[in-house]
Amino acid sequence: METSNMADAGDHSYGKIDFCTLGMFIIDEIEFPPPKLPVKDIVGGAGSYSALGARIFSPPPQSESVGWIIDCGSDFPPELRDFIARWKTGALIRETPYRLTTRGWNGYTGENEHRAFRYLTPKLRVDHEDLRNTDLLLSKSFHLICSPLRCIDLVENIIALRNQHPNSARIPHPIFIWEPVPDLCTTEEYDNCLKALKHVDVVSPNHGELGGFFGRNTDGTDHVDFRTIEELCGQWLNSGVGNGNGGVVVRCGKDGCLVMRKGLGAGLRKWMPAYHQSAEKVEDPTGGGNSFLGGLAVGLVRVPGYLEEAAIWGSISASFAIEQVGMPILSQSADGETWNGVRVEDRLSDFRQRLASYVQP
């Protein structure tokens, strides 16, 4: 398991957790356009999928560095407990027998392009206070999926709690990755968004959410509007992300992602294709974006400063998340772990080869 030589040698709690998501665990029900049958009682939620993205790059014992919170209500299916245990993560499992587990309904229309969502039971949101007195508080990275104002609140309170740690001066500042919640990607929230950007290291909306903050359409005819997306990202970077060296990663579905960061010279502005180039390979896009950010987060932790490399990890994580309904199948082979029968290293190598000849749009 990774440790940091920046932490006090006697502080055993720092270094255990590379990634922590404040997204929720949700038991999903998914309804597809006919004739495809609905599915029920599957692991879902932004917390679960982002944990998946981090776990894909964390075989045991490194799997224990993936932190997430699972609230098990009175109706929690035993088979899901077994499923979670097989991942061998650093999950914080809390029994909440006084309530039902958070459940959600997902409905797709068209070619899996438009998703409707609603909660079927009352949600139990994960907050900074849930990290108090846990190893998760000292995580090296945090995934936040929330509104701009809540993003600010979470970052400030997580830092305040960490500062109460006896060795806080020796514990490095964590990486904060913000995934804006879709409903509040609006022009009314734009000013709050600019404030939130200064509190995080990476902001990652999808292209529609990015456009929503500006009141701009980012869709083209057959592809996203690449130039408009670049323009809007440039405005965010000019306003300031993090300490001025933060980055923007815009997730664009089948068109891949845009990675931008200010820096010396021209900075970084690079488009990256999606791993899957055929719609036939995408069975269900649920959780693809969340998984992308889990992979991106551990990439930034383990290859510090290389946002482009982290986005490659994110793309691989997302590719496994969308190949099936629900979670990919984890298996053990003579060569190590496989997901859906594929070694992560092999898919990563294949993607790197394709990137070498990729022509920027």
N, C-alpha and C positions, 0 to 999 in steps of 0.2 A: 504494500500500500504506500502511496506517495506521502512524503513528509516534506516540510520546508525547512531549510537551514536558517530561515529568517525568524523562525519561532523559537521561543525558549526551549532548551533541551528538556526541561522538566515539565513542559506543558504538553500533556498527551492528548488534549482535545483538539488542538489545531493540527491540521494535516490529515485528519480522518476522512473529511468530507470534501470532495472536489466540486460537487454540484448539489444545489438545493433548489427545488421549485416550490413556489407558493401557489401554484395551480392546484385545483381540486382533483381528488379521485371521484369519479362518477361511474356508476353502473349504467351502461348505455343500452338503449333500444333504438335500432336503426330501421327505418322504413324506406324502401327503394321504390322507384316506379315499377309497376307491373311489367312483366310477370315475375320479377325477382322477389323472393320471399323475404319478409322482415326477419331480423335476428334480435334476440333478447339476452339479457344477463351477461353482457360482455364488458371487459375492463375498458373504461373510457375516461374522458376528462383531460383537460390540459395538463394537469399534474402527472397523470399516468403516461401520456404520450411523450411529454418532455423527459420524464424519467427513462422511458424506453430509449429515446434518442441518446441519452448519456450512457445508458447501460450497454447499448450495442458496441460502444468503444471501450467497455470496461469489463473484460472477462475476470472471473475470480482469480485472486482475492480483491482485485481492484473494484469489483462490483459493489463492495461494501462502501465505496466512496460516493455512491449515488444516493442522495437523500431526497425523500418525499414523504408526505404525511397522508396516511390512509385512515379515515374515520369509518369504523365498522358499526353500522346500526344493527338493530335487532333482527333484520331480515338479510344479513350479509351471507351470501351463499358459501358453504364450506369449500366448494370446488375452486372459488376465487382465492381463498386463503392459500390453498395448495399451489395455485398458479403463481401467486405473488412470491411464495417461498422459493420457488424454483429459480427465480432471478437472483437470489442471494444478495439483495441490495441493502443499503443502510436505511431502509424504510422505518419510519416511526408509525407503528400501528396502534391506534387508540380505539378502545372499546367504548361505544356510545349506545348502550342498550335502551336508553330512554327515548330514542328516536329511530326513524327509518334512515337507511343509507341514502345519500344523495343520488338520485336517479334522473336521467335525462332522456328525452326523445329527440332523435335526429331524423329529419325527413329530407330526402333529395328529390329534386325535379330536374328534368332535362338530362343531359349527359353528366350527371354528378357535379354539375357546375354550381348549382344553387342549393344551399342548405338552410333548412329551417330548424330551430332548436327551441325547446322549452323544458323547464324542469318539471318532473313528475312528482317530486317530493321536495320539501324545504331544503335549501342548500345550507351547508355548514362551511363558511368561507375560512380559508387558512389565513392567519394574520401573524404579524411579527411577534405577538405575545406567545404564540404557539411554539416559537423557537427558544424561548427563555429556558435556561437550564438544560439544554440539549446540545448534542454535538453539532446539530444542524446550524446553530447560530454562528459557528466559526467556519462555515463553508467558504471555500475559495471563490465560489461563484453563486449567484442567485438569479433565478428566472422569475420575473414578475409579469403577470398577465392581468392588467387592470387599467383603470382610467388614469389620465394624467395626474390629477390631484392625489389619488390613492398611491400612485407611483412615488410621488414626492414623500408622502407620509410614511410609506414602507421603508424607503431608503433611509430617511432620517432616523426612524425608530430602530431599524436594524443596527445602524452605526452606533446609536446611543446605547443599545444593549451590549454591543461588542465592547464599547469603551468602558463598560463596567467590569470587564474581565480583568483579573489581576495582572495579566501579561499583555494588556491591550497595546501598549507601545511597541511591542515586538511582533504583533500580528499584522501582516500586510492588509491593505485595503482590499476588499473583495471586488470581483467583477460583477456589475449589475447589468443584466440584459432585460430590456423592457419590450414586451409584446403588447401593444395597445389593444384594449378590448374593443371589438368592432362597433358596438352601439354608440360609443362616444368618440369616434373618429369623425368629428364634425367641425365646421368652421367656427361654431360657438366655443369649441374647446381649444381652438388654435393657440391662443395666448397661454393657456394652462399647459398645453403641449410643449411650447418653447421653454417654459420654466422646468418642466419635467426632464427635458433633454439634457439639461445641465447637471442632472443628478445621476445619470446613467452612463455606462461605457459604450453600450450598443443599443440602438433602437431598431426593432424589426417588425414593421407592419407588412401586410401583403399590399399589392399595388393598389387595390381598391380602397384600403384603409388609408394609405398614404394620400391618395387623391381626395378622400373625404375631408381631411383636415384643411385642405386648400380650396375645397369646392371645385375641384378639377376632375375631369374624366381621364382616366389613365388607360382606357381600353382602346385598342386599335381595331382594324378590321379582322385580321386573322391572328394577330399577336397583340401583346400589350404595346402601349405607346412608349417605346424605349426613350425617346428624347424628352418627353414630358416628365417621365419618372426621374431621369437624370437631373433635370432642371429643379424639380421639387426637392430632391435629396440635397442638391447643392445649396438650396436656400436654408435647409435645416443645418447643414454643416457650417454655413456662414454665420448662422445665429449662434452656433456653439453646441456641441454634443460632449457631455462630460467636461473634462478639463481643457477641451479644445482639440484633443487627440482622439475623441471618440469616433465611432463609426456608425454607418447606416447600412443595413442589409434588408433589401426589399425582396420579399418572396413573391414570385410571379407565376406560380403553378407550372404549367407545361413549358413556359418560357424561361424557367430557371430562376435565377436571382441576380440582383445587382448589388455589388459590394463597393461601398464608397467610404473614404476616410481622407481627411485633410492631412497634409504632411509636407515634407520638403519637396520642392519642385512642384510637380503636377498632382502630388498626392496619389491616392489609389482610386481608380474608377474602372471596375471590371465586371463584365457580365459573365455569368457561368450558366451553362445549360442544366436542365433537369437531368437526373440520371436516366430516368425512363423516357424514351423518345416516342414510344408507342402507347396510345391510349389503351390498347388491349392489355398492357402490363399493369394498369391501374384499376384495381378492383374496387377500392373505396378510399377517397381522399381524406376521410376523417382523421384528424390528428397529424397529418403530414407536416403542417407548419410548426406545431408544438415539438414534434420529434426533431425537426430541423434545428430548433433552438437548443434542444438538449445536446445534440451532437456538436453544435457550434460552441456551446458553453465549455464543454470539457476540452474541446480543441484549443480554446483560448487559455484555459488553465494549463494544459500540458505542452502547448507550443506558444508561449506567451508573446503577444504582440503581433502575431501573424493572422490578421483577420481573414485574409483570403484562404489560408490553409484551414482555418476553423470553418469557413463556409463550405469547403469541400467535405469536411466531416459531416456537417449538417445535411448536405445533399445526400450523402450515403445513408444517414439515419432516416431521412424522410423516405428514401426509396424503399426501405424495408417496411415502413409503416403503412404504405398505401397499396401493397401488393395483395392484400386480402381484407376481408371484413374482420375487424378486431385486430388483435396483436399478432405479429409474426411468430412462427414456431421456433423456439429455441431448442437445439439438440446438441449432443456431444458426439464428436467424431474422433478418429485416431489423430487427426490434425488439429484438434481443438474445437472450439465452439462454431456452430453454424446457425444462421438465422434463415429460415425457409430453405435450408439445405445448402446455403452459400456462406463461405468464409468472408468475414468483413474485409480482411486483408486483400482477398482476390477482387472483390468489387471495387475497393479503393484503388488498386493497381489498374484495373480496367478503366476506371473513370479518369485517372491521371493521364493515361495514354490518349484518351479522347480529348481531354482538355488541351493537350499539346498541339492539336491541329484545329482547335475550335476557332472559328472566325467571329470576331465581335460584331454584334448587330449594329 
